[in-house]
Amino acid sequence: MKIKGVFITVFVILVILIAALAVFILTFDANRYKGALIEKLEASMDKDVRIDSISVNILAGFGVEAKGIAIKDRGKPWTDYLLEAKSLNASVEIFPLLKKDIRIQRLRIPGLIINTGSGTNFRCALDLKMSILINSMSQEDMLKTLSAKGNMKVDNAVLENVNVLNAALDKLNMLPDLVQKLKDNLPEKYSKLLDQNNTVFKPMDADFEIRDARIYFDKLLVESDAFYLAGKGSIGMDQALDIGAYLSIPQDLSEAFIKVVPELGYLTDKKGLITMPLQITGSAPNISIAPDLNYVIQRLLVSKGQELLDKLFKRK
């Protein structure tokens, strides 16, 4: 009887604990802790953070929803934000939390806006799946000790008021007025790609890793109607970028470009695509997209030298 009584007592205690946990979750008001969360985030990032509301939902797993999110540099008005999102939805696995391992089944930001400076915004819908580990919960060390691995999907991505292809071609200063020549002489089908004010991207899918307060991408493929960008690099929590990439122009567009500016033919790869290495550096809002001019000059010199040799041997 004593053993049975122990089991009954344990069972009753478990039921009470489960009931207490259920009541806690059902009555939990996340907004009561919003101020502490904002304070921790601001101290970790040295930025001003705004969150209008936070709520918890257990009907479809342990979910958190935040609305009215914005981040800005200290001392600047909220109209000059660095990042803004109307809402954020996260679905978190409960048991890994006991080990300080945060496993996010899904984090969805349907309308993310990043201010890249000079009247330029990057807009997208972001969908993340990742596992996060934080070794220290102190404000100063939280971002430094955070590590994570996951997958990122980006949809409806638009870079406003910047034509990335124009920006890259404009830097080829050894070919004066290159973009204008292309605009003036290309068929309308292709010239309109250079006339666009914005850069519209196709859906992206990439794995990433976070360590040492930086986000690392080993294989990042960015694609639009006018170019492919394949690269690797990192983005710091301080918004500093260091990305090396190859920009390639689709074959039909490359052929159209070369008909107008034959010198671009010296930059083609084996498949006939105009290709050039780029370095994307700087910190938002001052980001630089620059082709590797040493590579371009070397290709031009090698191609010109080959032309001279071909003409020399033809004469003989």
PyMOL commands that set and color helices and strands:
alter all, ss='L'
color gray80, all
select helices_A, chain A and resi 2-27+30-45+78-80+95-99+142-145+164-170+178-185+188-195+251-260+262-267+293-315
alter helices_A, ss='H'
color red, helices_A
select strands_A, chain A and resi 48-57+62-72+83-92+101-117+120-134+146-159+199-200+204-211+214-223+228-236+240-248+275-283+286-291
alter strands_A, ss='S'
color yellow, strands_A
deselect
rebuild
show_as cartoon
